[in-house]
Amino acid sequence: MARLSREDRQIALGRLQAGQSQSAIARHFHVSQSTISRLWVRFQATGSVADLPRAGRPRVTTAAHDRFIRLRHLRNRFLSASSSVQALPGPHRLSDQTVRNRLHEAGLRARRPHRGAVLTRRHRQNRVQWGNQHLRWTVRNHWRHVWFSDESYFLLQRHDGRRRVYRRVNERYAPNCVDEAPVHGGGGVMVWGAINTAGRSTLVHVQGRIAAQRYVEEILRPHALPLLADQDAIFQQDNARPHTARLTTQFLTDHHVQVLPWPSMLPDMNPIEHLWDELDRRVRRREEAPANHRDLLQALQEEWDTIPQQDIRHLIQSMPRRCRAVVAAQGSHTPY
C-alpha cells in the first residue's frame, strides 16, 4: 500500500477539516480509505500527522562520534570509511557501513571525483586575470571572431572503468564477460582541429612528434591561415612548445594574425575540449569499433564532419559564462 508523504498528509488533513469525504481524498491520493481514516484518528489523538516513534536498533554512536566522523571527512574528503573506524577514539564496535550511514546523514556520499589539472597559486592568479580581462567580451562583438584550436590524442581502445558487463554469478572470468585490453592501450592517433561560430577546419592527422617547423608548415600554413583571412579573425592556441616557439610567433606576426593571449592551465576555457569529448563519444557509439589506427582516423574524420554546427555555436556562446565562472572560482576549477 502506498504511503503518504509528509506534505500529502498535511494536504489530506486540510481537506478532512474542510469537510471533504475520506473516500474522495483516498481516490485523489490513490490510497485506501482506511489509510485516510487512520490518519484522521491519529490527528485527533495526538494533534499531529507525523509518524509515531518506532522501536528499532539502538544507535551505536554518540553525538561526539557523529561529530568526529563528520568533521574528519569534511577536512579530508578522500578518507575511507574504514580509516575513520580505526581513528575513532575510545572503545567502540562500529562497522564501515555505520560510518557511511553517519556520513549520509550529514549529506556526504561517495562520488567519483572530478579529475583536474594541478593548479599552483601562479596558475590561479593568471586564470583570474585572464577571466577579468575578457569578462566584458560578448559573443556578438568578440567571441564569434575567435578560432579555437587544439590537438587531441584518441586511443584505439580506451578502458576508463565505466564499461559494464551483464553477467550471472560465477561468470566473472567467462570469455564473453572479460574486457580484454592491450598492455599499452593499443596506441592511438593525434589530430588537430579548429572551430568557430561560422564553421570548422578539416581534422588534420598529426603523425609523430610535432616541432615548430612542422607545426607551421603542416598545420598553420595550409589549414589555419585560410581560416584567418578575415581581418577581424582571432586565433587561439594553448601554450604548447610548438605554439610558443620563436619560429611560430614570427610566422603569425609576418602574416598579421591576431593571437588571443592564453595562459597555461586554462583548458576549461577552451570550448574545443568539450568537442573532443563529444567526438570520442560518437566514435565509441559506433556499432563496429575501429579495428586499427586507419579505421580510427577515418571514424574520427567522419564524425567530425557530422557534428552539427549548432552544437559548436552553443559551445562558443558559453564563453561569457566560462569567464564569469573562473573569476567566481578565484582561478580554481570550474564546471566547464
Disulfide bonds with the S-S distance in Angstrom:
none
